[in-house]
Amino acid sequence: MSAWASQHLSLFYEVYGLALFSLGVVALVLPRRAQALSVAPHLRWLAAFGMLLGLAEFVDVERLREPSAWLDWLSVLLIAGAFTALLEFGRRAWNSAVSRPLPALPVYAVLGTVALGVSLWSPDLRLGLEAGIRYLVGVPGALLTGLALIQAWRKALASNMAALQAPWMLVAAVAMLVFGVLIPFITAGHQALPAWLLSDSGFRAITGIPVQLPRAICTLMLAVAFVMVIPKAGLRAEESLRRVVDNLNGFVYRCRNDRDWTVVYMSEGSERLTGYPAEEFLRRGGVNFGALIHPDDQDRVWARVQEGIAERRPYEIGYRIMDRHGTVRWVYEHGQGVFGPRGALRYLEGHVRDDTDRREAEAGMRIKNAAVDSSINAIALAGMD
């Protein structure tokens, strides 16, 4: 296979470049709020790594076809940016997984200084710089990422997530660790490399395949693993949150600040309280929540909410509503305005719960206390007679 691989080397570079672009796109579009996976918030760094290194591979294709000094330096710059992004992703992923974080300044100061020293020591500045970047930025970044994913895998096993997420976390960890082993092999192009440097041609001579092929496999495995893990983690968290919200006393809402309190989101608990399912409030021409508020309370509710908005503080209101069957029910609402970056009100959100039992209990207690007071007064008057 070695002869065929040498003849079609540019094809392997292109496949590897496309695999990196795929990883970058996957990392870019996946949700970053999957709380069950600690690396999810940092995926933009992995996306930058995939895009930049993928572009570097296509530059290497041109270097194979038409050697050029400016392409050589462009490749080094892209590789430097890609592996710096990978190191930052690995550092952040590691910090999210362990109790002792790695501070950015010492990490970059030490590794950057040593990488610069390697480049200055090398007879060829560009090759020395690429070697320093690969060995002292790329490899640590891949190892940190792999170890962080192993920690995430262990946490998944300990938190009953093994069935859906843990196996794919392990796949991602292994793929990244193997990728880290493959990082040091430098693309030689038409240049002769020093004997001490690992090169793609040396890898090809030993294994019979270009190093880009196992790199592409690792990259695709990593992309598939993240595709399998993160949406499932997000779906699991979303389902858990939905169950919690739906089991609340009352309902959670999001609405516009108008007299109708036009609903844009409402949890399923609304039906138990109002008699109407949430879909009826969301449907155009459906139930108007403002119309359910008791006429005597509508102005007071509006005024209290507007005060909270004006002062940018949460509001709390107790008021009456008329449910689907015409029964008067007391509710207690806690909400607040949500404002955009420029200070404009976007919508209101909060929680409305049933307060009928408490109100009726208080009313009963007041009647009981009034009766006791009346009895005491009557006895006192009788004693005076």
C-alpha positions in Angstrom: 0.0 0.0 0.0 3.0 2.3 0.6 3.6 2.9 -3.2 -0.1 3.6 -3.8 -0.3 5.9 -0.8 2.7 7.8 -2.0 1.1 8.3 -5.4 -2.2 9.5 -3.9 -0.8 11.4 -0.9 -2.7 14.6 -1.6 -6.0 12.5 -1.3 -5.2 11.5 2.3 -4.4 15.2 3.1 -7.7 16.2 1.7 -9.6 13.5 3.5 -7.9 14.5 6.8 -8.7 18.1 6.2 -12.4 17.3 5.5 -12.5 15.3 8.7 -11.1 18.2 10.7 -13.6 20.6 9.1 -16.4 18.1 10.1 -15.1 18.1 13.7 -15.1 21.9 13.6 -18.6 22.1 12.3 -19.9 19.6 14.8 -18.3 21.4 17.7 -19.7 24.7 16.5 -23.3 23.6 16.2 -23.6 21.4 19.2 -25.4 22.9 22.3 -23.1 24.3 24.9 -25.6 24.1 27.8 -25.5 20.4 28.4 -24.7 20.5 32.1 -24.2 16.8 32.3 -21.1 17.1 30.2 -18.4 19.5 31.6 -16.6 20.1 28.3 -19.7 21.3 26.5 -19.3 25.1 27.3 -15.8 25.1 25.8 -16.6 23.5 22.4 -15.9 26.8 20.5 -12.2 26.1 21.2 -12.5 22.7 19.7 -14.3 24.2 16.7 -11.5 26.6 16.1 -9.0 23.8 16.3 -10.8 21.7 13.7 -11.3 24.6 11.3 -7.7 26.0 11.5 -6.0 22.6 11.3 -8.3 21.5 8.5 -7.3 24.7 6.6 -3.6 23.9 7.3 -4.0 20.4 5.7 -5.3 22.0 2.5 -2.4 24.3 2.5 -0.1 21.3 2.9 -1.7 19.8 -0.3 -0.6 22.9 -2.2 2.8 22.6 -0.6 3.2 19.1 -2.0 2.2 20.3 -5.5 4.0 23.6 -5.6 6.6 24.2 -2.8 6.6 27.8 -1.6 8.2 29.6 1.3 5.1 31.6 2.0 2.9 28.5 2.1 5.4 26.9 4.5 5.0 29.8 6.9 1.2 30.0 6.4 1.0 26.3 7.4 3.0 27.0 10.5 0.8 29.9 11.5 -2.4 27.9 11.0 -0.9 25.0 13.0 0.1 27.4 15.8 -3.4 28.8 16.0 -5.0 25.3 15.8 -2.9 23.7 18.5 -3.2 26.8 20.8 -7.0 26.4 20.5 -6.7 22.7 21.3 -4.5 23.4 24.3 -7.0 26.0 25.6 -9.9 23.5 25.1 -7.9 20.9 26.9 -7.0 23.3 29.8 -10.6 24.4 30.2 -11.9 20.8 29.9 -9.4 19.7 32.5 -10.3 22.6 34.9 -14.0 21.6 34.6 -13.2 18.0 35.5 -10.8 18.4 38.5 -10.6 20.4 41.7 -7.1 21.8 41.0 -7.3 24.0 37.9 -4.4 24.9 35.6 -4.0 28.7 35.4 -3.6 30.0 31.9 -0.6 32.3 32.4 1.9 29.8 33.8 0.9 27.1 31.3 1.3 29.3 28.2 4.5 31.0 29.6 6.3 27.7 30.2 5.2 25.9 27.1 5.6 29.0 24.9 9.1 29.7 26.2 10.3 26.1 25.6 8.7 26.0 22.1 10.5 29.3 21.2 13.7 27.9 22.5 13.4 24.7 20.3 12.7 26.9 17.3 15.8 29.1 17.9 18.0 26.0 18.6 17.0 24.4 15.3 19.0 25.2 12.2 15.8 25.7 10.3 13.7 28.3 12.1 10.4 27.3 10.5 10.8 23.6 11.1 12.0 24.2 14.7 8.9 26.4 15.3 6.6 23.8 13.9 8.3 21.1 15.9 8.0 23.2 19.1 4.4 23.9 18.5 3.5 20.2 17.8 5.5 18.8 20.7 4.9 21.5 23.3 1.5 22.8 22.5 -0.4 20.2 20.4 0.6 17.1 22.4 -0.2 18.6 25.8 -3.5 20.0 24.5 -4.5 16.5 23.2 -3.4 14.8 26.4 -5.2 17.3 28.6 -8.4 16.8 26.5 -8.1 13.1 26.6 -7.6 13.0 30.4 -10.4 15.4 30.9 -12.7 13.2 28.9 -11.7 10.2 30.9 -12.6 12.1 34.1 -16.0 12.9 32.5 -16.4 9.2 31.6 -15.8 8.3 35.2 -18.3 10.8 36.5 -20.8 9.5 34.0 -20.4 6.0 35.3 -20.9 7.3 38.9 -24.1 9.2 38.0 -26.1 6.5 36.3 -25.4 8.0 32.9 -23.5 5.0 31.6 -26.1 3.6 29.3 -26.3 6.7 27.1 -23.2 8.8 27.5 -20.3 7.0 29.2 -19.3 4.7 26.3 -19.1 7.6 23.8 -17.1 9.6 26.3 -14.6 6.8 26.5 -14.5 6.7 22.6 -13.8 10.4 22.5 -11.1 10.1 25.2 -9.3 7.2 23.4 -9.6 9.0 20.0 -8.0 12.2 21.4 -5.2 10.3 23.2 -4.3 8.4 20.0 -4.5 11.6 18.1 -2.1 13.2 20.5 0.4 10.4 19.8 0.2 11.2 16.1 0.6 14.9 16.4 4.5 15.1 16.4 4.8 13.7 12.8 5.6 16.8 10.7 4.7 17.2 7.0 8.0 17.3 5.2 6.8 18.4 1.7 9.9 18.5 -0.5 12.2 19.4 2.4 14.7 17.1 4.0 14.0 17.0 7.8 16.6 16.5 10.5 16.9 12.9 11.7 15.7 13.8 15.2 12.3 15.0 13.9 9.4 12.6 13.3 8.0 13.0 9.8 5.0 11.8 7.9 7.3 10.2 5.4 8.9 8.2 8.2 5.5 7.1 9.5 4.6 6.0 6.0 7.8 4.1 5.5 7.2 2.1 8.7 3.5 1.5 8.6 2.8 1.6 4.8 0.0 4.2 5.3 0.1 8.1 5.6 -0.2 9.4 9.1 -3.1 11.5 7.8 -5.3 8.3 7.6 -5.2 7.4 11.4 -5.5 11.1 12.2 -8.6 11.4 10.1 -10.1 8.2 11.8 -9.4 9.7 15.2 -10.9 13.0 14.2 -14.1 11.4 12.8 -14.4 9.2 15.9 -14.2 12.3 18.1 -16.8 14.1 16.0 -19.2 11.2 16.1 -18.7 10.7 19.9 -19.5 14.4 20.6 -22.6 14.1 18.3 -23.8 11.1 20.3 -22.9 12.4 23.8 -23.9 16.1 23.9 -27.4 16.0 22.4 -28.3 13.1 24.7 -26.9 15.0 27.7 -28.9 18.0 26.7 -32.0 15.9 26.1 -31.7 14.2 29.4 -31.3 17.5 31.2 -34.2 19.0 29.3 -36.5 16.0 30.1 -35.5 16.2 33.8 -36.2 20.0 33.9 -39.5 19.5 32.2 -40.6 16.8 34.7 -39.7 19.1 37.6 -41.5 22.1 36.1 -44.6 20.0 35.2 -44.8 18.7 38.8 -44.7 22.2 40.4 -47.8 23.5 42.2 -49.1 25.8 39.4 -47.2 26.6 36.3 -44.1 28.5 34.9 -44.8 31.1 32.2 -43.2 33.5 29.8 -45.4 36.3 28.4 -45.5 39.7 26.8 -46.0 42.8 28.8 -49.5 43.7 27.5 -53.0 43.8 29.1 -53.7 40.3 27.8 -50.5 38.9 29.2 -50.0 37.2 25.9 -48.3 33.8 26.6 -45.3 32.6 24.7 -44.5 29.7 27.0 -46.4 27.9 29.7 -45.8 24.6 31.5 -48.3 21.8 31.7 -49.3 22.6 35.3 -51.6 25.3 33.9 -54.4 22.8 33.3 -54.6 21.8 37.0 -54.9 25.4 38.0 -57.0 27.0 35.3 -58.7 24.1 33.6 -57.1 25.0 30.3 -54.1 23.1 28.8 -51.0 25.1 28.0 -51.7 24.7 24.2 -54.9 26.8 24.6 -52.9 29.8 25.9 -50.3 29.4 23.1 -52.7 29.0 20.2 -53.5 32.2 18.2 -57.1 33.2 19.2 -57.0 30.8 22.1 -57.5 31.5 25.8 -56.5 35.0 27.1 -54.9 34.7 30.5 -55.6 38.4 31.2 -59.3 37.6 30.9 -59.1 34.9 33.6 -58.0 37.5 36.2 -60.9 38.6 38.4 -62.2 42.0 37.1 -61.6 43.6 40.6 -58.0 42.5 40.5 -56.9 43.3 37.0 -55.9 46.9 37.5 -54.0 46.1 40.7 -52.1 43.3 39.0 -51.1 45.5 36.1 -49.9 48.3 38.3 -47.8 45.9 40.5 -46.1 44.4 37.5 -45.4 47.7 35.9 -43.8 48.9 39.2 -41.5 45.9 39.2 -40.5 46.5 35.6 -39.8 50.2 36.2 -37.7 49.4 39.2 -36.1 46.3 37.6 -36.9 44.1 40.5 -39.0 40.9 41.0 -42.7 41.3 41.7 -45.0 39.3 44.0 -48.8 39.4 43.7 -51.7 37.6 45.1 -54.9 37.8 43.1 -58.0 35.9 42.0 -58.7 34.1 38.7 -61.8 32.5 37.3 -61.0 28.9 36.1 -62.6 27.1 33.2 -65.6 26.1 35.3 -66.2 29.6 36.7 -64.7 28.8 40.1 -62.8 31.6 41.8 -59.3 30.6 42.8 -56.6 32.5 44.6 -53.2 32.4 43.0 -49.8 33.7 44.1 -47.4 34.9 41.4 -43.7 35.6 41.5 -42.1 37.0 38.4 -39.7 39.5 36.8 -38.9 41.3 33.6 -36.2 40.0 31.3 -34.3 42.7 29.6 -32.1 42.7 26.5 -28.4 43.9 26.3 -29.6 47.4 25.5 -32.0 47.6 28.4 -35.2 47.0 26.5 -37.8 44.7 28.1 -38.0 41.4 26.2 -40.7 39.5 28.1 -41.9 38.6 31.6 -41.3 35.2 33.2 -42.2 33.7 36.5 -44.2 31.1 38.5 -48.0 31.1 39.3 -49.1 28.7 42.0 -52.4 27.9 43.6 -53.0 29.8 46.8 -56.6 29.0 47.4 -56.2 26.6 50.3 -54.0 29.0 52.2 -56.4 31.9 51.6 -59.4 29.9 52.7 -57.5 28.7 55.8 -56.7 32.3 56.7 -60.3 33.3 56.1 -61.5 30.5 58.3 -59.0 31.5 61.0 -60.2 35.1 60.9 -63.8 34.0 61.2 -62.9 31.7 64.1 -60.9 34.5 65.8 -63.8 36.9 65.3 -66.2 34.4 66.8 -63.9 33.9 69.9 -63.6 37.6 70.3 -67.4 38.1 70.1 -67.9 35.3 72.7 -65.3 36.9 75.1 -67.0 40.3 74.7 -70.4 38.8 75.3 -69.2 37.0 78.5 -67.6 40.2 79.7 -70.8 42.2 79.1 -72.8 39.5 80.9 -70.4 39.6 83.9 -70.8 43.4 84.1 -74.6 42.9 84.3 
